[in-house]
């Protein structure tokens, strides 16, 4: 018996050894066949490290991440003579580098932040940016801020102020003084929603507020910026409905577009037209390249003795950089410019530009200097669409070129252009579908119809007219060109409105889980970056990610300090205290997967919600809180006002608890209640209210130059009461 067992173990050991060797040989053969594509995964691994840092539940010690990065450097150096180990260590180095460099940028951008709401304070600052909303009111961003009763080391570098409609918007560069109520930036409306506080952290904005009175101009702006001057020229010529779109195409300022027009563009599947990206950058570069080379060809001496191709490429590169500057340096525009710079520089050196390589370098450069861009929808949508288009072009370029060589008629050329636009739209829409569902919970159905007209009108009509009008602005001759562009934009707006009004133009999705988005990213990259037949396994994973939203269990209730939402089968009931929070309200409606909402008024300041035998209360007045404390059947009570009375409730959440938690989400199940908060989901990060430090720079200033009088306080994080 022992002899038989020994024989079986020996056979099993040999079988495992043979399997291991087969796996190693197969893996080596795989990398040998794909050795030219392995380098394309470098920015992917770097982005994985960045994504891991942003998904951590709490802020790691920077000494830990630095030691990990240093260890990966030494490990890579030690394995430099072994190819396979060097490749693995290189991936590990990029992964650790993504974590450490992202945290380093977070510490570099650290600025003071307001932790709690303030009373009416006097604010002085210089207007960095001003924006007028089409529906009324405006928003300004102040820099070089001074706040009465605030020490310099805890005064935010920038604040975001909302002005009521009756107050005139100041000009960029004005030094103003006003009175306002300030508060911390809003946290994410839902655990998987857009984190507004993180966005403002990377913009060095430490507070948002609402101006109560009109401002006083202490010093008027001496000169306007180039972008504001171009916007003023456009507003002077074009009507309101087309001026917003024109400013979005030229200067990247899409905030002035009416909300209905923006919604029509989204429902028609042509929202990418409003974002300066590869479409506009390539059209501008191609237009400048063609015009310059044609003009030089008309001069005999220049055509004979000069290299007109390189001169046109240089001019196109300069104009594209100028366009990148006035468009606001958005992430899609940066990606498009880097790729165009690769292509035009290759022309200067008589080389062929590899599009997929330039795309990888563009991703790496943007993530190296702006790692926070990985979490933005613009970055994800732009790179997803371009990656799919380039790899689809690489896969079918040979057959398509041979087909064009056989058919040379004008009719076939027009049909091939139409088919190319349709195929491009289908590929880009399919590639960006998971990201659209994750961020916006909606998917346009007729994007093919919308893009067939908008792409041709934008490329042939609108962009050339806007380019000529912008170039003629210094001479005062921009009016005819901008008027011509206005007619083209009106045609696009009308087509978007018609497409969006078609039945079933938009399909609403439940919220996609984060792991579903990661499946889409992995499957899409596996399909696009490899070249063998094994890449089609990624297509199955990518398609499976599109059904993951239907596995999501939606919360029954959301609670913040000023708003509460109760979801039922018909619609979402919204209670708003005062003006409420529009961004959180919108996030809750998107999270519920419904467009209907109904504002409810709770009698005596107490809202009640019952489900599965559990009763939940939401008190927003002292009378409502007193009445709720008299009830004996309440399981959970949220109080958003200062209330010191004893309340015999199983789970009580005070005003301070709600403020520190951000937003509470409740799942009412038959077996019990599950209550989570965005503070717990997002963790104690530098951009959250619950993070102990006001700012790294302020704490260092306090250590190096201590104040004469200090008040020491110990921050205690209360454990979850459930």
C-alpha positions in Angstrom: 0.0 0.0 0.0 2.8 2.4 0.9 4.6 1.4 -2.3 1.5 2.1 -4.4 1.1 5.6 -2.7 4.7 6.4 -3.5 4.2 5.5 -7.1 1.2 7.8 -7.4 2.9 10.7 -5.7 5.8 10.3 -8.1 3.5 10.3 -11.1 1.7 13.3 -9.8 4.9 15.2 -9.2 6.1 14.4 -12.7 2.8 15.5 -14.1 2.9 18.8 -12.3 6.5 19.3 -13.4 5.6 18.6 -17.0 2.6 21.0 -16.7 4.8 23.7 -15.3 7.4 23.3 -18.1 4.7 23.4 -20.7 3.3 26.5 -19.2 6.7 28.2 -19.1 7.4 27.2 -22.7 4.0 28.4 -23.8 4.5 31.7 -22.0 7.9 32.2 -23.6 6.5 31.4 -27.0 3.6 33.9 -26.3 6.0 36.7 -25.5 8.3 35.9 -28.3 5.4 36.1 -30.8 4.2 39.4 -29.2 7.6 40.9 -28.3 6.9 44.0 -30.4 3.6 44.7 -28.5 4.9 44.1 -24.9 6.1 47.7 -24.6 2.5 48.9 -25.2 1.6 47.5 -21.8 4.0 49.8 -20.0 1.6 52.8 -19.6 -1.1 50.2 -18.7 0.9 48.9 -15.7 1.8 52.5 -14.8 -1.9 53.4 -14.8 -2.7 50.4 -12.7 -0.4 51.7 -10.0 -2.1 55.1 -10.2 -5.6 53.5 -10.0 -4.6 51.4 -7.0 -3.5 54.5 -5.1 -6.8 56.3 -5.7 -8.8 53.2 -4.7 -7.0 52.7 -1.3 -9.2 53.1 1.7 -6.8 55.3 3.6 -3.7 57.4 2.7 -0.5 55.3 2.9 2.7 56.6 4.4 4.8 58.3 1.8 7.9 56.6 3.3 6.3 53.2 2.6 5.6 54.0 -1.0 9.1 55.5 -1.5 10.8 52.4 0.0 8.7 50.2 -2.3 9.6 52.3 -5.3 13.3 52.3 -4.3 13.2 48.5 -3.8 11.7 48.1 -7.3 14.5 50.2 -8.8 17.2 48.0 -7.2 15.4 44.8 -8.2 15.2 46.0 -11.8 18.9 46.9 -11.8 19.8 43.5 -10.4 17.9 41.6 -13.1 19.2 43.7 -16.0 21.0 40.7 -17.6 18.1 38.3 -17.6 15.4 39.2 -20.2 12.4 37.6 -18.7 13.1 38.7 -15.2 14.0 42.2 -16.4 10.5 42.4 -18.1 8.8 41.3 -14.9 10.8 43.7 -12.8 10.2 46.5 -15.2 6.4 46.0 -14.9 6.8 46.0 -11.1 8.9 49.2 -11.3 6.2 51.0 -13.3 3.5 49.8 -10.9 5.4 51.1 -7.8 6.3 54.2 -9.7 2.7 54.9 -10.4 1.8 54.7 -6.7 4.7 56.8 -5.5 4.7 59.5 -8.1 0.9 60.0 -7.7 1.2 60.4 -4.0 4.1 62.8 -4.5 2.0 64.9 -6.7 -0.8 64.8 -4.1 1.6 66.2 -1.5 3.0 68.8 -3.8 -0.5 70.1 -4.6 -1.5 70.2 -0.9 -3.2 73.5 0.0 -5.3 74.6 3.0 -8.9 73.5 3.0 -11.9 74.6 5.0 -13.2 71.8 7.2 -16.6 73.1 8.3 -19.1 75.6 7.2 -18.5 79.2 8.1 -20.7 82.1 8.8 -20.7 85.3 6.7 -17.1 86.2 6.1 -15.4 88.9 4.0 -13.5 87.5 1.1 -10.9 89.3 -1.1 -9.3 87.8 -4.1 -8.4 88.0 -7.8 -10.8 86.6 -10.3 -9.0 83.8 -12.1 -12.0 82.5 -14.1 -15.6 83.7 -14.6 -18.5 81.8 -16.1 -22.0 82.8 -16.8 -24.6 80.1 -16.7 -27.3 80.1 -19.5 -30.1 79.4 -17.0 -29.0 82.4 -14.8 -26.4 83.2 -12.2 -22.6 82.8 -12.6 -19.6 81.2 -11.0 -16.1 82.7 -10.3 -12.9 81.2 -9.1 -10.8 83.5 -6.9 -7.1 83.1 -6.4 -4.7 84.9 -3.9 -7.5 84.7 -1.4 -7.7 86.6 1.9 -10.4 85.8 4.4 -11.1 87.9 7.5 -10.4 86.0 10.8 -8.5 83.3 8.9 -4.7 82.9 9.4 -2.6 82.8 6.2 -1.5 79.2 6.7 -5.1 77.9 6.8 -6.5 80.2 4.1 -7.3 78.3 0.8 -5.3 79.2 -2.2 -8.5 79.3 -4.3 -12.2 79.3 -3.7 -15.2 78.7 -5.9 -18.0 81.3 -5.5 -21.5 81.1 -6.9 -23.1 84.5 -7.7 -26.9 85.0 -7.8 -28.5 86.1 -11.1 -29.0 89.7 -9.9 -25.2 90.2 -9.4 -23.2 91.2 -12.5 -20.2 88.8 -13.2 -16.8 90.4 -12.7 -14.1 90.2 -15.4 -11.1 87.9 -15.3 -8.3 89.6 -13.4 -10.4 91.9 -11.3 -9.5 92.2 -7.6 -12.8 92.1 -5.7 -14.1 92.1 -2.2 -17.4 90.5 -1.2 -19.2 88.7 1.6 -19.9 85.0 1.3 -20.8 81.8 3.1 -18.0 79.2 2.7 -18.1 75.4 3.1 -15.9 72.4 2.2 -16.3 71.0 -1.4 -19.1 68.5 -1.8 -18.1 64.9 -1.4 -19.2 62.3 -3.9 -23.0 62.0 -4.1 -22.8 58.2 -4.2 -20.0 55.7 -3.3 -19.3 55.1 -7.0 -20.1 58.7 -8.2 -18.0 61.6 -9.3 -15.8 62.9 -6.5 -16.1 66.7 -6.7 -13.9 67.3 -3.7 -11.0 65.3 -5.3 -11.3 67.4 -8.5 -11.1 70.7 -6.6 -8.2 69.3 -4.6 -6.1 68.9 -7.7 -7.1 72.4 -8.8 -5.9 73.8 -5.4 -9.4 74.9 -4.5 -10.0 74.6 -0.8 -13.6 75.9 -0.4 -16.8 76.6 -2.2 -19.3 79.3 -1.3 -22.2 81.5 -2.1 -21.9 85.3 -2.3 -24.7 87.0 -0.4 -24.1 90.6 -1.5 -22.7 92.4 -4.5 -18.9 92.6 -4.8 -16.7 95.7 -4.7 -14.0 96.0 -7.3 -10.8 97.1 -5.6 -8.7 97.0 -8.7 -10.0 96.5 -12.3 -8.2 94.2 -14.7 -5.8 96.0 -16.9 -6.0 93.5 -19.8 -8.0 90.5 -20.7 -6.7 87.1 -21.4 -6.5 85.7 -24.9 -9.2 83.1 -24.3 -11.6 85.7 -22.8 -10.9 88.1 -25.7 -11.8 85.3 -28.2 -14.9 84.4 -26.3 -16.0 88.1 -26.3 -15.5 88.3 -30.1 -17.6 85.2 -30.6 -20.4 86.4 -28.3 -20.5 89.7 -30.2 -21.2 88.0 -33.5 -23.1 84.7 -32.8 -26.5 84.2 -31.1 -26.6 82.5 -27.7 -27.6 79.0 -29.0 -24.6 78.7 -31.3 -22.0 80.9 -29.5 -21.7 78.4 -26.7 -20.8 75.6 -29.1 -18.4 77.8 -31.0 -16.6 78.7 -27.7 -16.4 75.0 -26.8 -14.8 74.3 -30.2 -12.3 77.2 -30.1 -11.4 77.8 -26.4 -12.7 74.6 -24.8 -15.3 76.6 -22.7 -18.4 74.4 -22.9 -20.1 75.8 -19.8 -22.0 78.5 -21.7 -24.0 76.0 -23.8 -27.7 75.8 -22.8 -28.5 72.7 -20.8 -31.1 71.5 -23.4 -28.5 71.7 -26.2 -26.0 69.7 -24.1 -28.6 67.1 -23.3 -29.5 66.8 -27.0 -25.9 66.3 -27.9 -25.5 63.5 -25.3 -28.7 61.8 -26.3 -27.7 62.0 -30.0 -24.3 60.4 -29.3 -22.3 63.4 -30.5 -21.2 64.9 -27.1 -17.6 64.4 -28.2 -18.1 67.4 -30.6 -18.2 69.7 -27.6 -14.8 68.5 -26.2 -11.6 69.6 -28.0 -10.1 66.3 -28.9 -8.5 64.4 -31.8 -11.3 65.3 -34.2 -10.8 69.0 -33.9 -7.0 68.9 -33.6 -6.6 66.6 -36.6 -9.0 68.7 -38.7 -7.0 71.8 -37.8 -3.7 70.2 -38.5 -4.8 68.8 -41.8 -6.3 72.1 -42.9 -3.2 74.1 -42.1 -0.9 71.5 -43.6 -3.0 71.4 -46.9 -3.3 75.2 -47.1 0.4 75.9 -46.5 1.7 73.3 -48.8 -0.8 74.4 -51.6 0.3 78.0 -51.3 4.0 77.1 -51.4 3.3 74.9 -54.4 2.0 78.0 -56.3 5.4 79.7 -55.9 7.8 78.1 -58.4 11.0 79.0 -56.5 9.6 77.6 -53.2 8.3 74.4 -54.9 11.7 73.8 -56.5 14.2 74.6 -53.8 12.3 74.2 -50.5 10.9 71.1 -48.8 7.3 72.3 -48.7 6.2 69.2 -46.8 8.4 69.9 -43.8 7.5 73.6 -43.8 3.8 72.7 -43.8 4.3 70.1 -41.0 6.2 72.7 -38.9 3.4 75.3 -39.4 0.7 72.8 -38.5 2.6 71.8 -35.3 2.9 75.5 -34.3 -0.8 76.2 -35.0 -1.9 73.0 -33.1 0.2 74.1 -30.1 -1.4 77.5 -30.2 -4.8 75.8 -30.4 -3.9 73.6 -27.4 -3.1 76.8 -25.4 -6.3 78.6 -26.1 -8.5 75.5 -25.7 -7.5 75.1 -22.0 -5.2 72.1 -22.1 -7.9 69.5 -21.6 -6.7 65.9 -21.3 -8.2 64.8 -24.7 -6.6 67.8 -26.3 -3.3 67.0 -24.8 -3.5 63.4 -26.0 -4.4 64.6 -29.5 -1.5 67.1 -29.6 1.1 64.6 -28.4 0.0 62.1 -31.1 0.0 64.8 -33.8 3.4 66.0 -32.6 4.7 62.4 -33.1 3.3 62.3 -36.6 4.5 65.7 -37.7 7.9 65.2 -36.1 8.2 62.0 -38.0 7.6 64.0 -41.2 10.4 66.3 -40.3 12.9 63.4 -39.9 11.6 61.4 -42.9 10.3 58.6 -40.7 7.0 56.8 -40.5 4.9 57.6 -37.4 3.5 54.5 -35.5 0.1 55.6 -34.3 -0.2 53.0 -31.6 3.2 53.8 -30.2 2.4 57.5 -30.2 -0.8 56.7 -28.3 1.2 54.8 -25.7 3.6 57.6 -25.2 0.8 60.1 -25.0 -0.9 58.1 -22.2 2.4 57.8 -20.4 3.3 61.5 -20.5 -0.1 62.6 -19.4 -0.2 60.2 -16.5 3.3 61.0 -15.5 2.6 64.8 -15.1 -1.2 64.6 -14.4 -1.9 61.2 -12.7 -5.3 62.5 -11.5 -6.5 62.5 -15.2 -6.9 58.7 -15.0 -10.1 59.2 -12.9 -11.7 61.6 -15.3 -14.3 60.6 -17.9 -12.6 62.7 -20.6 -9.4 60.8 -20.4 -11.0 57.4 -20.3 -13.4 58.0 -23.2 -10.7 59.7 -25.4 -8.2 56.9 -25.0 -10.7 54.1 -25.3 -12.1 55.4 -28.6 -8.7 56.2 -30.1 -7.2 52.9 -29.0 -10.0 50.9 -30.6 -9.9 53.0 -33.8 -6.2 52.6 -34.2 -6.1 48.9 -33.6 -9.1 48.3 -35.8 -7.3 50.3 -38.5 -4.2 48.2 -38.1 -6.2 45.0 -38.4 -8.0 45.9 -41.6 -5.8 48.4 -43.4 -4.4 45.9 -45.9 -7.8 44.6 -47.2 -9.3 48.0 -47.3 -6.4 49.5 -49.2 -6.5 46.7 -51.8 -10.2 47.2 -52.2 -9.8 50.9 -52.9 -7.1 50.2 -55.5 -9.6 48.0 -57.5 -12.4 50.6 -57.4 -11.4 54.1 -58.5 -14.8 55.7 -59.4 -16.0 58.8 -57.7 -19.2 57.1 -56.5 -17.3 54.3 -54.9 -15.0 56.9 -53.2 -18.1 58.7 -51.7 -19.6 55.4 -50.6 -16.3 54.3 -49.0 -16.1 57.7 -47.1 -19.6 57.2 -45.9 -18.8 53.6 -44.8 -15.7 54.8 -43.1 -17.6 57.3 -41.0 -20.2 54.7 -40.1 -17.6 52.1 -39.2 -15.6 54.7 -37.2 -18.8 55.6 -35.2 -19.7 52.0 -34.5 -16.2 51.1 -33.3 -15.8 54.3 -31.1 -19.3 53.9 -29.7 -18.8 50.2 -28.8 -15.4 51.0 -27.3 -16.7 53.8 -25.1 -20.0 52.1 -24.1 -18.8 50.7 -20.7 -17.3 54.1 -19.7 -20.4 55.9 -20.8 -22.6 53.5 -18.8 -20.3 53.8 -15.7 -20.1 57.6 -15.6 -23.5 58.6 -17.0 -25.7 55.5 -16.6 -27.2 56.1 -20.1 -26.3 55.0 -23.6 -27.4 56.7 -26.8 -29.0 54.4 -29.4 -28.9 56.5 -32.5 -25.3 57.7 -32.3 -24.6 56.5 -35.9 -27.3 58.8 -37.3 -26.0 61.7 -35.3 -22.4 61.3 -36.2 -23.0 60.9 -39.9 -24.1 64.5 -40.2 -22.2 66.1 -37.4 -18.8 64.8 -38.4 -19.1 65.9 -42.0 -20.5 69.4 -41.2 -17.9 69.9 -38.5 -15.0 68.9 -40.7 -16.0 70.6 -43.9 -18.0 73.6 -42.7 -17.7 74.6 -39.1 -14.0 74.0 -38.2 -12.6 75.8 -41.3 -14.9 78.8 -40.8 -14.0 79.0 -37.0 -10.3 78.7 -37.8 -10.4 81.5 -40.4 -12.5 83.6 -38.1 -10.1 83.2 -35.2 -7.1 84.1 -37.4 -8.9 87.2 -38.7 -9.8 88.5 -35.2 -6.7 90.7 -34.9 -7.7 92.5 -38.1 -11.4 92.8 -37.2 -12.5 90.7 -40.1 -13.9 87.8 -38.2 -17.7 88.5 -38.6 -18.4 86.8 -42.0 -16.5 83.7 -41.0 -18.1 83.4 -37.6 -21.6 84.0 -39.2 -20.9 81.2 -41.7 -19.8 78.9 -38.8 -23.0 79.9 -36.9 -25.2 78.5 -39.7 -23.3 75.2 -39.6 -23.6 74.9 -35.8 -27.3 75.6 -36.1 -27.6 72.7 -38.5 -25.8 70.4 -36.0 -28.0 71.6 -33.2 -31.1 70.9 -35.2 -29.9 67.4 -36.2 -29.0 66.7 -32.6 -32.5 67.8 -31.4 -34.2 65.6 -34.0 -32.0 62.6 -33.3 -32.5 63.0 -29.5 -36.3 63.3 -30.0 -36.6 59.9 -31.7 -38.3 57.2 -29.7 -36.1 55.1 -27.5 -33.1 57.4 -28.3 -31.5 56.7 -24.9 -31.3 53.4 -22.9 -30.9 53.9 -19.2 -28.7 51.5 -17.2 -28.4 50.8 -13.5 -25.1 51.8 -12.0 -22.2 49.7 -13.3 -20.0 48.3 -10.5 -16.3 49.2 -10.4 -15.3 45.6 -11.1 -17.4 45.7 -14.2 -15.5 48.7 -15.5 -12.2 46.9 -14.8 -13.4 43.9 -16.8 -14.1 46.2 -19.7 -10.7 47.9 -19.5 -8.9 44.5 -19.3 -10.9 42.9 -22.0 -10.5 45.9 -24.3 -6.8 46.2 -23.8 -6.3 42.5 -24.3 -8.2 42.7 -27.6 -6.5 45.8 -28.9 -2.8 45.5 -27.8 -2.2 41.9 -28.8 -2.1 40.6 -32.4 -2.6 36.8 -32.2 -5.9 34.9 -32.2 -5.8 34.7 -28.4 -6.7 38.4 -28.3 -10.3 37.5 -29.1 -10.7 36.2 -25.6 -10.7 39.9 -24.5 -13.8 40.5 -26.7 -15.8 38.0 -24.6 -14.7 39.7 -21.4 -15.5 43.1 -22.8 -19.0 42.1 -23.8 -19.7 40.5 -20.4 -18.8 43.8 -18.7 -21.8 45.5 -20.5 -24.3 43.3 -18.5 -22.6 43.8 -15.1 -24.9 46.8 -14.3 -27.8 44.5 -14.0 -26.1 42.8 -11.1 -26.1 46.0 -9.0 -28.3 46.3 -6.0 -29.5 49.9 -5.6 -29.8 51.6 -2.2 -33.2 52.5 -0.8 -32.2 55.8 0.7 -29.6 58.5 0.5 -29.0 61.1 3.3 -26.8 64.2 3.4 -26.8 67.2 5.6 -29.2 69.1 3.4 -31.0 66.6 1.2 -32.6 63.2 1.5 -33.7 60.8 -1.3 -36.1 57.9 -0.9 -36.3 55.5 -3.8 -39.5 53.6 -4.6 -40.8 51.8 -7.7 -42.3 54.8 -9.5 -39.8 57.6 -8.9 -37.2 59.1 -6.6 -38.6 61.3 -3.8 -36.3 64.2 -3.1 -36.5 66.4 0.0 -34.4 69.5 -0.2 -33.6 71.8 2.8 -33.1 75.3 1.4 -31.5 75.3 -2.0 -30.3 71.7 -1.6 -27.4 70.2 -3.5 -28.0 70.1 -7.2 -24.9 67.9 -7.9 -25.8 65.3 -5.3 -29.4 65.3 -6.4 -28.4 64.7 -10.0 -26.0 61.9 -8.9 -28.8 60.2 -6.9 -31.2 60.3 -9.8 -28.5 58.8 -12.1 -27.7 56.2 -9.4 -31.4 55.2 -9.2 -31.5 54.6 -13.0 -34.6 56.8 -13.3 -35.3 60.3 -14.7 -38.5 61.0 -12.7 -38.2 62.7 -9.4 -40.7 64.3 -7.1 -40.0 66.9 -4.4 -41.7 66.1 -1.2 -42.5 68.2 1.9 -42.2 66.6 5.3 -44.7 67.8 7.8 -43.2 69.4 10.9 -39.7 68.8 9.7 -39.8 65.0 9.9 -39.6 62.5 7.0 -40.4 58.9 7.6 -39.6 55.9 5.4 -40.8 52.4 6.0 -39.8 49.1 4.3 -39.5 45.5 5.2 -40.6 46.2 8.8 -38.0 48.9 9.4 -38.8 52.5 10.0 -36.3 55.3 9.3 -36.6 59.0 10.2 -35.0 62.1 8.8 -35.4 65.3 10.9 -34.4 68.6 9.6 -35.9 70.9 12.3 -35.8 70.8 16.1 -39.5 70.2 16.2 -39.1 67.2 13.8 -36.3 65.9 15.9 -38.3 66.2 19.1 -41.3 64.4 17.6 -39.0 61.6 16.3 -37.5 61.1 19.7 -40.9 60.5 21.1 -41.5 57.6 18.8 -40.7 54.2 20.0 -40.7 52.3 16.7 -37.9 54.1 14.9 -34.9 52.0 14.0 -32.7 54.7 12.5 -32.9 58.5 12.9 -30.9 61.2 11.1 -30.9 64.7 12.6 -29.5 67.6 10.5 -29.8 70.3 13.2 -28.2 70.9 16.5 -30.2 68.8 19.0 -29.0 68.1 22.5 -32.0 66.1 23.8 -31.6 62.4 24.6 -33.2 60.2 22.0 -33.9 56.5 22.6 -33.3 55.4 19.0 -31.3 52.3 18.1 -29.1 54.0 15.6 -28.9 57.8 15.9 -26.8 60.0 13.5 -26.3 63.6 14.5 -25.5 66.6 12.4 -21.8 66.1 13.0 -22.0 62.5 12.0 -23.6 63.3 8.7 -21.2 66.2 8.0 -18.2 63.9 8.6 -19.7 61.0 6.7 -20.6 63.1 3.6 -23.5 60.9 2.3 -25.1 57.9 3.9 -26.5 55.1 1.8 -29.1 52.7 3.3 -30.0 49.2 2.2 -33.2 48.1 3.8 -33.2 44.3 3.7 -35.5 41.8 5.3 -32.7 40.5 7.5 -31.5 43.9 8.6 -30.1 47.3 7.7 -26.8 48.1 5.9 -25.6 51.7 6.3 -22.5 52.9 4.6 -21.0 56.3 4.0 -18.9 57.9 1.2 -16.3 58.8 3.9 -15.9 55.1 4.6 -16.0 54.1 0.9 -13.6 56.8 -0.2 -11.4 56.5 2.9 -9.4 59.1 4.8 -7.7 60.8 1.9 -6.2 64.3 1.6 -9.2 65.5 -0.4 -11.8 64.3 2.1 -13.2 66.3 5.0 -12.3 63.6 7.5 -8.6 63.8 6.7 -6.9 65.1 9.9 -4.5 67.6 8.3 -5.7 71.0 7.0 -2.8 70.9 4.5 0.8 69.6 4.4 2.2 73.1 3.8 0.2 74.5 6.7 1.3 71.8 9.1 4.9 72.3 8.1 4.6 76.0 8.6 3.1 75.4 12.0 6.1 73.2 12.9 8.8 75.5 11.6 7.3 78.7 12.8 5.0 77.9 15.7 2.3 80.5 16.5 2.6 82.4 19.8 -0.7 80.9 21.0 -1.7 77.4 20.2 -4.8 75.4 20.9 -4.0 71.7 20.9 -6.9 69.4 20.0 -7.0 65.6 19.6 -9.1 64.3 16.7 -11.1 61.3 17.6 -12.6 59.2 14.9 -15.8 57.6 16.3 -16.3 54.0 15.2 -19.4 53.1 13.2 -22.4 52.7 15.4 -23.7 49.8 13.6 
